[in-house]
């Protein structure tokens, strides 16, 4: 009987849909908009439309930094055993002027922990308002493509391309995208994400 139970558990695990873990901040946590309008919800619909069996787990938290994401990641990896991890963090580090070296180290460790768990990794790049100074912004912006090249992972250079600085796609705070921006955000992510689904 024990053998039958173990076989049934193993079979259930094998038949479970692969998971996409999104660990991000308010840009992925539907800040100020309805959950069903968020790019993450639109992703779930697109996966179904294209016949992918993947389940999306949104572990995004408003105000999250890379340090907070790094602390939460091991538990999320253990709990969900994702096939793909999408890292959408860094904006709050920049807004708080956290040293770029700390940003890089935290993201590096998140990438390594995700890959060690067997997951593919997608890194979403962000930038900062221009008033944060050219030196800091230049160093900040360079982190994302450099980590992508170093680890050989998929990345999106600028997650908010076509959204940031577009008043029709931003909320009144000028920081968070509105519901009209969400389809474009998904379109920015999809070309880098879809190859990982095929693997």
C-alpha positions in Angstrom: 0.0 0.0 0.0 2.9 2.4 0.8 4.4 1.8 -2.6 1.1 2.6 -4.2 0.8 5.9 -2.2 4.3 6.9 -3.1 3.7 6.1 -6.8 0.5 8.2 -6.8 2.4 11.1 -5.2 5.2 10.9 -7.7 2.7 10.7 -10.6 0.8 13.7 -9.3 4.1 15.7 -9.1 5.1 14.7 -12.6 1.7 15.7 -14.0 1.6 19.1 -12.3 1.9 22.1 -14.7 5.3 23.8 -14.8 5.3 27.1 -12.9 6.5 30.6 -13.7 7.5 32.4 -10.5 7.5 36.2 -10.8 9.3 37.9 -8.0 9.0 41.6 -8.3 7.8 44.9 -6.9 4.7 47.1 -7.4 5.2 47.1 -11.2 4.2 43.4 -11.1 1.9 43.6 -8.0 -0.9 45.5 -9.8 -0.4 48.7 -7.8 -3.3 51.1 -8.3 -5.1 48.9 -10.8 -7.4 45.8 -10.8 -5.5 42.5 -10.5 -7.3 41.2 -13.7 -5.8 44.2 -15.7 -2.2 43.6 -14.7 0.4 42.3 -17.1 0.7 39.2 -14.9 -3.0 38.4 -15.4 -2.6 39.1 -19.1 0.3 36.7 -19.2 -1.9 33.9 -17.8 -4.4 34.5 -20.6 -1.6 34.6 -23.3 -0.1 31.3 -22.0 -3.5 29.6 -22.4 -4.1 31.2 -25.8 -0.8 29.8 -27.0 -1.3 26.4 -25.5 1.3 26.6 -22.8 0.4 24.6 -19.6 2.4 26.8 -17.3 0.9 28.2 -14.1 1.9 31.7 -13.0 2.8 32.3 -9.3 3.0 36.1 -8.6 5.3 36.6 -5.6 5.6 40.4 -6.2 5.3 42.8 -3.3 4.9 46.6 -3.5 8.0 48.5 -2.3 10.2 45.4 -2.6 14.0 45.8 -3.0 16.5 43.2 -4.3 17.5 42.6 -0.7 13.9 41.7 0.3 13.5 39.6 -2.8 16.7 37.7 -2.0 15.4 36.9 1.4 12.1 35.6 0.2 13.4 33.7 -2.8 14.6 30.5 -1.2 11.2 29.8 0.4 9.4 30.5 -2.9 11.7 28.2 -4.8 11.2 25.4 -2.3 7.4 25.9 -2.2 6.8 26.2 -5.9 9.7 24.5 -7.7 9.3 26.8 -10.7 10.5 26.0 -14.2 11.1 29.7 -14.9 11.9 32.6 -12.5 11.2 36.1 -13.7 13.1 38.7 -11.6 11.6 42.2 -11.7 13.4 44.1 -9.0 15.8 47.0 -8.7 13.7 50.0 -9.1 13.2 50.6 -5.4 16.9 50.0 -4.8 17.6 52.9 -7.2 14.9 55.2 -5.7 16.5 54.6 -2.3 20.0 55.1 -3.7 21.1 51.7 -2.5 24.7 51.2 -3.7 24.9 49.7 -7.2 27.3 47.1 -5.9 24.6 45.9 -3.5 22.1 45.8 -6.3 24.4 43.7 -8.4 25.3 41.3 -5.7 21.7 40.7 -4.7 20.6 40.1 -8.3 23.6 37.8 -8.8 22.7 35.7 -5.8 19.0 35.5 -6.9 20.1 34.4 -10.4 22.4 31.7 -8.9 19.8 30.4 -6.4 17.2 30.2 -9.1 19.5 28.3 -11.5 20.7 26.0 -8.7 17.1 25.1 -8.2 16.9 24.0 -11.8 14.9 27.1 -13.1 15.5 29.2 -16.2 15.8 32.9 -15.4 14.5 36.0 -17.0 15.8 39.4 -15.8 13.7 42.5 -16.4 15.7 45.7 -16.5 14.5 49.1 -15.2 15.9 52.6 -15.0 15.5 55.7 -12.9 14.2 59.3 -13.3 16.9 61.4 -14.9 17.2 63.6 -11.8 19.1 60.9 -10.0 22.3 62.0 -11.6 24.1 60.7 -14.7 26.8 58.8 -12.8 24.5 56.8 -10.6 22.0 56.2 -13.5 24.7 55.0 -15.8 26.1 52.5 -13.3 22.6 51.4 -12.3 21.4 50.8 -15.9 24.6 48.8 -16.7 23.8 46.2 -14.1 21.0 44.4 -16.0 22.7 43.8 -19.4 26.0 43.0 -17.7 24.4 40.3 -15.5 22.5 38.9 -18.5 25.8 38.6 -20.4 27.7 37.2 -17.4 25.2 34.4 -16.6 24.0 33.8 -20.2 20.4 34.4 -19.2 17.5 36.0 -21.1 16.7 39.6 -20.2 14.6 42.6 -21.1 16.7 45.8 -21.4 13.9 48.1 -20.3 10.7 46.6 -18.9 8.8 49.9 -19.2 9.8 50.6 -22.8 7.0 52.6 -24.5 5.4 53.2 -21.1 7.6 55.4 -18.9 7.3 59.1 -19.7 4.0 58.4 -21.6 1.4 60.3 -19.6 -1.4 58.2 -21.2 0.1 55.1 -19.7 1.1 56.2 -16.2 -0.8 56.8 -13.1 -0.8 60.3 -11.5 2.2 59.5 -9.4 4.3 59.3 -12.5 5.9 56.1 -11.3 3.4 53.3 -11.7 1.9 52.3 -15.0 -1.9 52.3 -15.4 -4.1 49.6 -16.9 -3.6 50.9 -20.4 0.1 50.2 -20.1 -0.2 46.6 -19.1 -0.5 45.0 -22.6 2.7 46.8 -23.7 4.5 45.6 -20.6 3.5 42.1 -21.5 4.6 42.6 -25.1 8.0 43.8 -23.8 8.4 40.6 -21.7 7.0 37.9 -24.1 9.8 37.7 -26.7 12.3 36.9 -24.0 10.0 34.7 -22.0 8.6 32.4 -24.7 12.0 30.7 -25.6 12.2 29.7 -21.9 8.8 28.1 -22.1 9.9 26.0 -25.0 12.8 24.6 -23.0 
